[in-house]
């Protein structure tokens, strides 16, 4: 018999509001980020006085509260700006969507110049509109989330710098958000020298902090006493051990709730968390890998393939590692198979660092005696899952 909407609406559920478990939800109070919030707000406050603030960059691994914190600041900033009649605005852009200089400038100016809703305007025209807008003593704070996803980032930064040089009043301030501390190294010297910025670091959450964040969301999102203390502690411990990613812990809590309901339970217990863990790991791996540049994916694909093949592998206890040099050799062959020019060993080392920062691999350095002082690599997720994800993303075939 087909289920009806009426039956679904009447069905008992342990959830009150699933939206509070979403990574897009911004809580009324940001736990354990008071120091970072104060630094961001102090940096941007001059704009409310008609002065140009310094640029500011937010760094930290995924799930450390960067985006939630800046959206929290944005809401309060724009509210205060409207209240005081300040000619300043704070605009948020996700650079996985707005990933070019043209798209970003168009997004910033479209609310002020309706004609830009239509396509066909050149970048020079949009740039002139930006200068015109700023020249009327307006201040724009552009929040560029996942800034390292922008193509020709150096050109964008230089454009921002140039427009500030052209106006006597008003100005444009950049708030950059990145998971990679090293992304500025990829900028050309001209763009790098033009940045005069503050930096705010977001460290991973520990188990105690994660538990408090989860309790905050449980109070809003679940029926009373529908999450056991043991399940809550397990989610916090798993997340802290993996990467301290609050998004992961919230997704695990949500998925555990779904698992519990599917089993007819009205309270989340440890077994529901364990069942949900594999589902969440695949989802997060897929999401993270899909956003990687192609060379990162080819390196990761190579590591997964070599791990399964059990070739050229050093075993230490229960952990199996691959020699970094062997992985690089195989990566160059894989890259050529998909008609990509392999990157140099220096760039390859950067890719390994970034894959490790995302928790997709782990590495250790050997002492002298095993091929000298070398790096060993171990896959961080199910290699079959990684291969399936990458083959689907880029049509990779070995």
Residue, then its C-alpha position, 0 to 999 in steps of 0.5 A: x500500500x502506498x504511503x500518504x502524506x497524511x500518514x507521514x505527517x501523523x507518524x511519530x518522529x524524534x526530530x523537531x527541526x532538521x534545519x538546525x543540523x544543516x551546515x547552513x544554519x547559523x546559531x544565535x550564539x557561536x560556541x567556542x569562537x568568541x575570540x575569532x568573532x571579536x577579531x573579525x568584528x574589530x577589523x570590519x568596524x571602521x567601515x561603519x564609520x565610513x573608513x576602509x577596513x583592512x582585508x582579512x583572511x580566515x583559515x582553518x580546516x573544514x568544519x571549524x566554524x569559518x563560514x558560520x562565523x562570517x555569516x553570523x558577523x554579516x547578519x549583525x553587520x548589515x543590521x547595524x549598517x541599516x540602523x545607523x544609515x551607513x553606506x556600507x554593505x557586506x556581501x557573501x559569495x560562495x566561490x565554488x559557484x562564483x569562481x571567476x573575476x567576471x562572476x564575482x564583479x557581476x554578483x557584487x554590482x547586479x543589485x545596484x545596476x539592474x541592467x547587469x541581470x542581462x548577459x553581454x556586458x564586458x568586464x571593463x563595463x562592470x569594473x567601471x560600475x564598481x568604481x562609480x559605486x564606490x566613488x559615491x562614498x559606498x563601502x563594500x565588504x566582499x566575503x569570498x568563501x572557498x577563495x582558493x577555488x577562484x580561477x585567476x585569483x591574482x587578477x581578481x585581487x589586483x582588480x580590487x586593489x586598482x579600484x581602491x586606488x581609483x576612488x578618493x572616498x569609499x572602498x572595497x574590502x576583501x574577506x577571504x576564507x580558505x581551508x589552505x594556509x598555503x593558498x597565497x603562495x600561488x598568487x603572483x608577487x604583484x597580487x601578494x604584495x597588494x594584500x594588507x590583511x589580518x589573519x584569523x585561524x580557526x583550530x579544530x574543535x576538541x571532543x568536549x567542544x563538539x559535545x557542547x555544540x551538539x547539545x545546543x543543536x539537539x535542544x533545538x532539533x530533537x524531541x526531549x531525551x531522544x539522544x542518549x548520552x552514550x551516543x552523544x559522547x560517541x559522536x563527539x569522540x569519533x569526530x574529534x579523533x578524525x578531524x574535529x569537523x563540526x559539520x561531520x558531527x552534525x551530519x553523523x547526528x542527523x544520519x543516526x537519527x534517520x537510522x534510529x527511525x528506520x529501525x523503529x527506535x525513538x532514541x538514538x543509541x550507540x549502535x545507530x551511530x555506528x550504523x550511520x558512520x559508514x554512510x556519512x564517511x562516504x557522503x563526506x568523502x564524495x563531497x570533498x573529493x568532488x571539489x578537488x582540482x583534477x590533479x589532486x583527484x588523480x593523485x588520490x586515485x593513484x593512491x587508492x589503486x596502489x593500496x588495493x593492488x598491494x604493490x610496492x607497499x611497506x607494512x608497519x604493524x596493522x598500517x600499510x603505507x606506500x612510498x611517496x616516490x612510487x606514488x609520484x611515478x604512478x601519478x605521472x603515468x595516470x595523468x598522461x592516460x587522461x591527457x593531463x600534463x603531470x605536475x612537478x614533484x614540488x606541486x605533487x608534495x603540495x597536493x599530498x599536504x592538502x589531501x592529508x589536511x582534508x583527512x583523505x590520506x595520512x603520512x609519516x616520515x621514515x628514519x634513515x635506513x628505509x630508502x633514506x629519509x622518505x615519506x610514507x602515505x596511507x589511504x584514509x578512506x575505503x579505497x574502493x569508494x574513492x575509486x568509484x567517486x573519482x571515476x564518476x567525477x572525471x571518467x578516470x580509468x586506469 
